[in-house]
Amino acid sequence: MSLKDKPEAKYISDIVGEWGRWQLNLSAFVFVVISLNAYGDLSYSFHAYDVDYWCRDIPIESKNNISLEEYRCLEYTNPNQTCNQWEYNTTDFHKTIITEFDLVCDRSNYASLSQSFFMLGYLITGVLLSQYADKYGRKPLVWVSFVLQIISWILGATAVNIWMYSISRLLLGLAIYGCSGPISTSLLESCGPKHRSDIYMGAGFGWVFGYVMLPGIAFWLKDFRIMNWFGIVPIIICMVWFRFIPESPRWLITKGRTDEAEAILKKIVKQNRLSAKNFDQKFLQFRTHISKNQTSNKTTKTYNMFDLVKTPNLRNYTLIFWFSWTVLGLVYYGFTLNMGDFGGNFYITFLLSGIVELPSSLISILALRYMSRRMALITFLSIIIISSLAIIPTTDPNWKVTFALFGKFSVGSLWWIYEIYVPEVYPTVLRNTGAGTSSSFSRLGSMASPFMKNLAANTSLSVVMVLYAFLSLCSAILALFLPETKGTEIPDTLDDVKA
């Protein structure tokens, strides 16, 4: 059979197969990296564990005869004087940033600010630094991120004040996306079209694994400094593991480093126990296919984020997505980081809020299959509204937690749906820009989410729940003005999105 008669090798899977040891190893690595992301992201909930406190000047013999809550921010001996030294109940958690840095009374907002620093770091990397993975390769940015994570964990473990701890969270936010973004892209570039979405979603379940493991680790360690030291161990293991993971062959070909790509692909073929017969022909076809796409892209006009708001319809869709993603980030992390506000055992409620992530992802798949896109959005937003409002009159902590878990389940499902739906709305020439910019707005909402605990403390939990319900209602109404994309051809050009 001549070369012309052979099926053209358009995808990397045509050379290395759809699934094998190499894909399994890379998928497992991404799974672990994403689980570590969950540990780093959500560990703040335990670093800032809400412990009871009172002014230190209360005599021991008086503690059982008075309400300690009355003397949290005022001195016992002089009720007109603001307290500046405290004692803490460290039974449930021995050391937190609250107890170490006295983040109570008029300093309570500093704890929330430290998590906002983390989200800011995540936003900066997603918007500004992720482009360097396309320029310099997937592996260099991952290596830098690993080193940065170790530095951030050390800073957090040795922090002498809240500002040093906040800087550690900023660096960790920078590092986490700088690591997961490029390696996840490398995974996508290493899979064929047949199982790409399944492999990617399977690796993404690492977030759920890290989520549900976190409360057990926190219960075992009960010290935010030790939790920081503990975070270094798996990073070192991943660095050793990462040495044996090659650079993305597809990226190497796009940069003209074809000899390196060829050598890597030959090793992968051997690792996957496939025949090397006709390898040279297949590699030539694959390389030619990528080169043609590059040439086509170079002759096409370059678009940027400003094109998202040039035409009326696209502008409306973009503004709706920006608002919706902001609400999504606020409500998701609002429920996640502040589960203790709803009552019950914090370790158990946090574990349950992680477990519901798994069915929420599965239900979202069914919703996308059997419901229209807009109806799926409105349905889950409605559940958030009902759950949030149901919490307000409820006095039983168990029912409060139950309603909160329904809200968390729904916002988790929405996250998956938006991930699929948003790229379907944008034309091909703006798809990555539109989807990436929109999802970045979730970080703006998540930056505000830690302060929901402060808002609830200064007003009431009801105010926060009304806020969640109102913003979700706005998102549901705006969803009515979005186009329905289920069963339709996705647009390729700006002209396809009617002005």
MIMIZA-804436 format. One line per field, with one value per residue (C-alpha): residue number from 1; x, y, z. Coordinates in Angstrom, 1 decimal. Each point is the difference from the previous one (the first is absolute). Example, Ala and Ser with C-alpha at 12.3 -4.5 7.8 and 13.67 -1.06 7.14 Angstrom:
i c(1_2)
xx c(12.3_1.4)
yy c(-4.5_3.4)
zz c(7.8_-0.7)
***
This chain:
i c(1_2_3_4_5_6_7_8_9_10_11_12_13_14_15_16_17_18_19_20_21_22_23_24_25_26_27_28_29_30_31_32_33_34_35_36_37_38_39_40_41_42_43_44_45_46_47_48_49_50_51_52_53_54_55_56_57_58_59_60_61_62_63_64_65_66_67_68_69_70_71_72_73_74_75_76_77_78_79_80_81_82_83_84_85_86_87_88_89_90_91_92_93_94_95_96_97_98_99_100_101_102_103_104_105_106_107_108_109_110_111_112_113_114_115_116_117_118_119_120_121_122_123_124_125_126_127_128_129_130_131_132_133_134_135_136_137_138_139_140_141_142_143_144_145_146_147_148_149_150_151_152_153_154_155_156_157_158_159_160_161_162_163_164_165_166_167_168_169_170_171_172_173_174_175_176_177_178_179_180_181_182_183_184_185_186_187_188_189_190_191_192_193_194_195_196_197_198_199_200_201_202_203_204_205_206_207_208_209_210_211_212_213_214_215_216_217_218_219_220_221_222_223_224_225_226_227_228_229_230_231_232_233_234_235_236_237_238_239_240_241_242_243_244_245_246_247_248_249_250_251_252_253_254_255_256_257_258_259_260_261_262_263_264_265_266_267_268_269_270_271_272_273_274_275_276_277_278_279_280_281_282_283_284_285_286_287_288_289_290_291_292_293_294_295_296_297_298_299_300_301_302_303_304_305_306_307_308_309_310_311_312_313_314_315_316_317_318_319_320_321_322_323_324_325_326_327_328_329_330_331_332_333_334_335_336_337_338_339_340_341_342_343_344_345_346_347_348_349_350_351_352_353_354_355_356_357_358_359_360_361_362_363_364_365_366_367_368_369_370_371_372_373_374_375_376_377_378_379_380_381_382_383_384_385_386_387_388_389_390_391_392_393_394_395_396_397_398_399_400_401_402_403_404_405_406_407_408_409_410_411_412_413_414_415_416_417_418_419_420_421_422_423_424_425_426_427_428_429_430_431_432_433_434_435_436_437_438_439_440_441_442_443_444_445_446_447_448_449_450_451_452_453_454_455_456_457_458_459_460_461_462_463_464_465_466_467_468_469_470_471_472_473_474_475_476_477_478_479_480_481_482_483_484_485_486_487_488_489_490_491_492_493_494_495_496_497_498_499)
xx c(0.0_1.4_0.3_-2.9_-2.2_0.6_-2.3_1.4_1.4_-1.7_0.0_2.7_-2.1_0.5_3.7_-0.1_-3.5_-3.1_1.0_3.1_2.6_1.1_-3.5_-0.7_3.2_-0.7_-3.7_1.0_2.6_-2.6_-2.5_2.5_1.0_-3.7_-0.6_2.9_-1.6_-3.1_2.1_1.8_-3.1_-2.4_2.4_-0.7_-3.3_2.0_2.9_-2.7_-2.0_-2.6_0.9_-1.6_1.9_-0.2_2.0_2.9_-0.6_-3.0_0.9_0.0_-2.6_-2.4_0.0_-2.7_-2.3_-0.1_-0.8_3.4_-1.5_-0.6_3.7_1.4_1.0_-0.3_2.1_-1.6_1.6_-0.8_-3.0_0.6_3.5_0.6_1.6_3.4_1.0_-2.1_-0.3_-1.3_-1.7_2.4_-1.7_-1.2_3.0_3.3_1.5_-1.8_0.8_-2.7_1.7_3.6_-0.6_-3.0_-2.4_-3.0_-2.2_1.2_2.7_-2.4_-0.1_3.7_-0.6_-2.4_2.4_2.7_-2.2_-0.8_3.7_0.0_-2.8_1.8_3.0_-2.1_-1.6_3.4_1.4_-3.1_-0.2_3.6_2.5_-1.6_1.0_3.7_-0.8_-0.8_3.2_2.6_-1.7_-2.2_2.8_1.9_-3.0_-0.9_3.5_-0.1_-3.4_1.2_2.9_-2.4_-2.4_2.8_1.0_-3.6_-0.5_3.2_-1.1_-3.4_1.5_2.4_-2.2_0.5_-2.9_-3.1_1.8_2.6_-2.7_-2.0_3.1_0.4_-3.6_0.5_3.0_-1.8_-2.9_2.5_1.7_-3.1_-1.5_3.5_0.4_-3.5_-0.6_3.0_-0.1_-3.7_0.6_2.8_-2.5_-2.5_2.7_0.9_-3.4_-1.9_-3.6_-1.7_0.7_1.3_-2.9_-0.2_3.7_-0.1_-3.1_1.5_3.2_-2.2_-1.5_3.3_-1.6_-2.7_2.6_2.1_-3.2_-1.2_3.5_0.6_-2.3_1.6_3.5_-1.0_-1.6_3.2_2.4_-2.2_2.8_0.1_3.8_0.3_-2.5_2.2_3.1_-2.1_-0.8_3.7_0.2_-2.2_1.5_3.5_-1.5_-1.6_3.3_1.7_-2.9_0.0_3.6_-1.3_-2.8_1.1_-0.9_-3.1_0.9_-2.6_1.4_3.5_-1.1_-1.7_3.3_2.0_1.7_-1.0_3.0_-0.9_-3.6_0.9_2.2_-2.6_-2.8_2.2_0.5_-3.8_-0.7_2.3_-1.5_-3.5_1.2_-1.0_1.6_2.5_-0.8_-0.7_1.0_2.0_-2.9_-2.5_2.2_0.5_-3.8_-0.6_2.7_-1.3_-3.6_1.1_2.1_-3.0_-2.1_2.7_0.3_-3.8_0.0_2.8_-2.0_-3.1_-0.6_1.0_-2.8_0.2_-2.3_-1.1_-1.7_-2.3_-1.9_0.0_-3.3_-3.2_-1.0_3.5_0.4_-3.3_1.1_3.4_-1.3_-2.5_2.7_2.3_-2.7_-1.1_3.5_0.6_-3.2_1.1_3.4_-1.6_-2.7_2.2_2.8_-2.5_-1.6_3.3_2.1_-2.7_-1.7_0.5_-2.5_-2.9_0.7_0.9_3.4_2.2_2.2_-3.1_-1.8_3.2_0.4_-3.6_0.4_2.9_-1.9_-2.9_2.5_0.0_-3.8_-0.1_2.4_-1.9_-3.4_1.3_0.9_-3.5_-1.5_2.1_-1.2_-3.7_-0.7_0.5_3.0_-2.1_-2.4_2.9_1.4_-3.3_-0.8_3.1_-0.1_-3.5_1.2_2.6_-2.7_-2.3_2.8_1.3_-3.4_-0.9_3.0_-1.3_-3.0_1.6_1.2_1.1_3.7_-0.4_-2.6_2.1_3.0_-2.3_-1.3_3.5_1.2_-2.9_1.3_3.6_-1.1_-1.8_2.8_2.4_-2.2_-0.2_3.7_0.2_-2.9_1.6_3.3_-1.8_-2.5_2.1_2.4_-3.0_-1.3_3.2_1.3_3.1_2.1_-0.8_-0.8_3.1_0.0_-3.7_0.0_3.2_-0.9_-3.4_1.2_2.6_-2.9_-0.8_3.2_-1.4_-3.0_2.2_2.1_-3.0_-1.3_2.2_-1.6_-3.4_0.9_0.7_-3.2_-2.0_1.8_-0.7_-3.6_-1.4_0.2_-3.4_1.5_2.6_-2.6_-2.2_3.0_0.7_-3.7_-0.2_3.1_-1.0_-3.4_1.7_2.1_-3.1_-1.8_3.1_0.2_-3.3_1.9_2.7_-0.2_-0.9_2.9_-1.2_-0.2_1.2_3.3_2.4_1.0_3.3_0.2_-1.4_-2.5_-1.4_-1.0_-2.6_0.4)
yy c(0.0_3.4_2.9_1.7_-3.0_-0.1_1.8_3.4_0.4_3.2_-0.6_-1.1_-3.0_-1.2_-0.5_-0.9_-1.4_1.3_-1.5_-1.6_0.2_3.4_1.5_-1.8_1.4_3.6_-0.2_-1.3_2.8_2.7_-1.7_0.4_3.5_1.1_-1.7_2.0_3.1_-0.8_-0.4_3.3_1.9_-1.2_-0.4_3.6_-1.2_-1.9_2.6_2.5_-2.5_1.9_-0.5_1.5_2.8_2.5_2.8_-1.3_2.2_-2.1_-1.8_-3.8_-0.2_2.3_-1.8_-2.5_2.7_2.5_0.1_0.0_1.4_3.3_0.4_-0.9_3.4_1.9_-0.4_-1.7_2.3_3.1_-0.5_3.4_-1.1_-2.0_-3.3_-0.6_-3.4_-3.1_-3.7_-2.6_-3.3_-2.3_-3.3_-0.5_1.6_0.7_2.8_2.1_3.4_1.3_-1.1_0.7_3.6_1.0_0.5_0.7_3.1_2.9_-2.2_-2.8_1.2_-0.7_-3.8_0.4_2.3_-2.7_-2.3_2.8_0.3_-3.6_0.5_3.1_-2.1_-2.5_2.7_1.6_-3.4_-0.8_3.3_1.1_-2.8_-3.0_1.2_-0.8_-3.7_0.5_1.9_-2.0_-3.4_-1.8_-1.4_3.2_1.7_-3.1_-0.2_3.6_-0.5_-3.0_2.0_2.9_-2.3_-1.2_3.6_1.0_-3.0_0.8_3.7_-1.1_-2.4_2.6_3.1_2.4_2.2_0.1_1.9_-2.7_-2.6_2.0_0.2_-3.7_-0.4_2.3_-2.0_-3.2_1.3_1.0_-3.4_-2.3_1.3_0.3_-3.7_-1.5_2.2_-1.1_-3.7_-0.3_1.5_-2.5_-2.8_1.3_0.2_-3.7_-1.5_-0.8_1.3_-3.3_0.0_3.6_1.3_-3.2_0.1_3.7_-0.3_-3.1_2.0_2.9_-2.2_0.5_3.1_-2.0_-2.4_2.8_1.7_-3.1_-0.8_3.5_-0.2_-3.3_1.5_3.1_-2.1_-2.0_3.0_2.8_2.5_2.4_0.1_-3.8_0.0_2.3_-2.2_-3.0_1.7_-0.2_-3.8_-0.8_2.8_-1.5_-3.4_1.6_1.7_-3.4_-1.5_3.0_-0.7_-3.0_1.8_1.4_3.3_0.1_-1.5_2.2_3.2_-1.1_-0.4_3.4_1.5_-1.8_-2.4_-3.0_-2.2_0.2_-0.7_-3.0_-1.4_0.4_-1.6_-3.0_-0.5_0.3_-2.5_-2.5_0.9_-0.7_-3.3_1.0_-1.0_2.6_-1.1_3.0_2.4_2.3_0.3_0.7_2.5_1.8_0.2_1.2_2.6_1.2_0.2_2.2_2.2_0.5_1.1_2.4_1.5_0.4_1.7_2.4_1.2_0.6_3.3_0.0_0.8_1.2_0.6_3.4_-1.9_-1.6_3.3_1.3_-1.4_0.5_-3.6_-1.2_3.0_-1.0_-3.6_0.9_2.4_-2.7_-2.6_2.3_0.8_-3.7_-1.3_2.7_-1.2_-3.6_0.6_1.9_-2.6_-3.1_1.2_1.7_-3.4_-1.9_2.2_0.8_-3.3_0.5_2.8_-2.5_-2.0_-3.6_-1.4_2.0_-3.0_-2.0_2.8_0.8_-3.6_-0.2_3.2_-1.7_-3.3_1.8_1.2_-3.5_-0.3_3.6_-0.7_-3.1_1.7_2.9_-2.5_-1.4_3.6_0.9_-3.1_0.2_3.7_3.1_2.1_2.9_-2.2_-1.8_3.3_1.3_-3.3_-0.1_3.8_-0.5_-2.8_2.4_2.7_-2.4_-1.6_3.4_1.4_-3.3_0.4_3.3_-1.2_-3.3_-0.5_-3.6_-0.1_-3.4_1.5_3.1_-2.1_-2.1_3.1_1.4_-3.3_0.2_3.5_-1.2_-2.9_2.3_2.6_-2.9_-1.2_3.5_0.2_-3.0_1.2_3.5_-1.7_-1.7_2.6_3.2_-1.3_-1.1_3.6_1.6_-0.3_-2.1_3.1_1.2_-3.2_-0.3_3.8_0.1_-3.1_0.8_3.6_-0.9_-2.7_2.4_2.1_-2.9_1.0_3.5_-1.6_-2.4_2.9_1.3_-3.3_-0.2_3.2_-1.6_-1.4_3.5_1.3_-2.7_0.8_3.7_-0.3_-3.5_-3.2_1.0_3.0_-2.2_-2.5_2.7_1.3_-3.4_-0.4_3.5_-0.4_-3.4_1.3_2.7_-2.6_-2.1_3.0_0.8_-3.6_0.6_2.4_-2.5_-2.1_-3.7_-2.1_-3.6_-1.8_2.9_0.6_2.1_3.3_0.4_3.7_3.3_0.1_-3.3_1.8_2.3_3.6)
zz c(0.0_-1.0_2.4_-1.8_0.6_3.7_2.4_0.7_3.5_1.2_3.7_2.4_0.8_-3.5_1.0_3.7_0.3_1.8_3.4_1.4_2.8_-1.0_0.1_3.3_1.5_-1.1_1.0_3.5_0.3_-0.9_2.4_2.9_-1.0_0.0_3.3_1.5_-1.5_2.1_3.1_-0.6_-1.0_2.7_2.9_1.0_1.5_2.6_0.3_1.0_2.1_2.0_3.7_3.1_1.7_2.9_1.5_2.0_3.1_1.1_3.3_-0.1_2.8_-1.9_-3.4_1.0_1.5_-2.9_-3.7_-1.7_-3.2_1.8_0.6_-3.4_-1.1_3.3_3.2_3.0_2.5_-2.0_-2.4_-1.6_-1.1_-3.2_0.5_-1.6_1.4_-0.4_1.0_-2.4_0.2_-1.8_0.6_-3.6_-1.7_1.8_-2.2_-2.6_-1.5_2.3_3.2_-1.2_-1.4_2.2_-3.0_2.1_0.7_-2.1_-1.7_-1.1_-3.6_-0.5_0.0_-2.9_-1.8_0.0_-2.0_-2.4_-0.6_-1.0_-2.5_-1.3_-0.7_-1.8_-2.1_-0.9_-1.2_-2.0_-1.8_-0.4_0.6_-1.6_-3.5_0.9_-0.2_-3.7_-0.5_2.1_0.3_2.5_2.2_0.9_1.5_1.9_1.4_1.1_1.5_2.1_1.4_0.7_1.8_2.3_0.8_0.7_2.3_1.9_0.3_1.3_2.5_1.4_-0.3_2.9_-0.9_-2.1_-2.8_-0.4_-0.1_-2.6_-2.2_0.3_-1.2_-2.9_-1.1_0.4_-2.2_-2.6_0.1_0.0_-3.2_-1.5_0.6_-0.8_-3.1_-2.1_1.1_-0.7_-3.4_-0.6_0.9_-2.5_-2.7_0.8_-0.6_-3.1_-0.6_0.9_3.7_0.6_2.0_2.1_0.8_0.8_2.3_1.7_0.8_1.1_2.7_1.9_1.3_1.7_1.4_1.5_1.3_2.0_1.2_1.5_3.1_1.0_-0.3_1.9_2.8_0.3_0.0_1.6_-0.6_-2.9_0.1_-0.2_-2.8_-1.9_0.6_-1.0_-3.4_-1.0_0.2_-3.0_-2.0_0.3_-1.0_-3.1_-0.9_-0.1_-2.0_-2.4_-1.0_-1.9_-1.8_-3.4_-1.5_-2.1_-3.5_-1.6_1.4_-1.0_-3.6_-0.1_1.1_-2.7_2.5_-2.1_0.9_3.7_-0.7_-2.1_2.6_2.7_-2.1_-0.8_3.8_0.5_-2.7_1.7_3.4_-1.3_-1.5_-3.5_-3.3_-1.3_-3.6_-2.3_2.9_-2.3_-2.5_2.8_1.7_-3.3_-0.5_3.5_-0.2_-3.4_1.3_2.9_-2.3_-2.3_3.0_1.1_-3.5_-0.1_3.4_-1.1_-3.0_2.1_1.8_3.6_2.5_3.6_3.0_-1.4_-2.9_2.6_0.4_-3.6_-1.2_1.9_0.5_0.9_2.4_1.7_0.3_1.3_2.7_1.1_0.3_1.9_2.5_0.2_0.6_2.7_1.8_-0.5_1.6_2.9_0.8_-0.6_2.4_2.2_0.8_-0.1_2.3_2.5_0.6_3.7_0.0_-0.6_3.2_0.7_0.2_-2.3_-1.0_-1.0_-1.8_-1.9_-1.0_-1.2_-2.0_-1.8_-0.6_-1.7_-2.7_-1.5_-0.6_-1.1_-2.8_-1.1_0.2_-2.1_-2.7_0.0_0.0_-3.0_-1.8_0.7_0.7_-2.0_1.0_1.3_1.8_1.8_1.1_1.3_1.7_2.1_0.7_1.3_2.3_1.4_0.6_1.7_2.2_1.0_1.0_1.8_2.3_1.4_2.1_0.8_3.6_-0.1_-0.8_-1.8_-2.4_-0.5_-1.1_-2.2_-1.8_-0.3_-1.6_-2.5_-0.9_-0.2_-2.2_-2.4_-0.3_-0.6_-2.9_-1.4_-0.1_-2.3_-2.2_-0.4_-1.0_-2.9_-0.9_-0.1_-2.8_-2.0_-0.2_-1.2_-3.6_-0.7_-0.6_3.6_1.8_2.2_0.7_0.8_2.2_1.8_0.7_1.2_2.4_1.4_1.4_2.3_1.9_0.6_1.7_1.9_1.3_1.7_1.3_3.2_1.2_0.0_3.4_1.2_-1.5_1.8_3.3_-0.2_-1.2_-0.2_-2.1_-1.5_-1.7_-1.7_-1.1_-1.4_-1.9_-1.5_-1.0_-1.5_-2.1_-1.2_-1.0_-2.0_-1.8_-0.7_-1.5_-2.1_-1.2_-1.9_-2.3_-0.9_-3.2_0.1_-1.4_0.6_-3.3_-2.0_-1.9_2.0_-1.7_-1.7_-0.8_1.4_-2.9_1.3_3.2_-1.4_0.9)
***
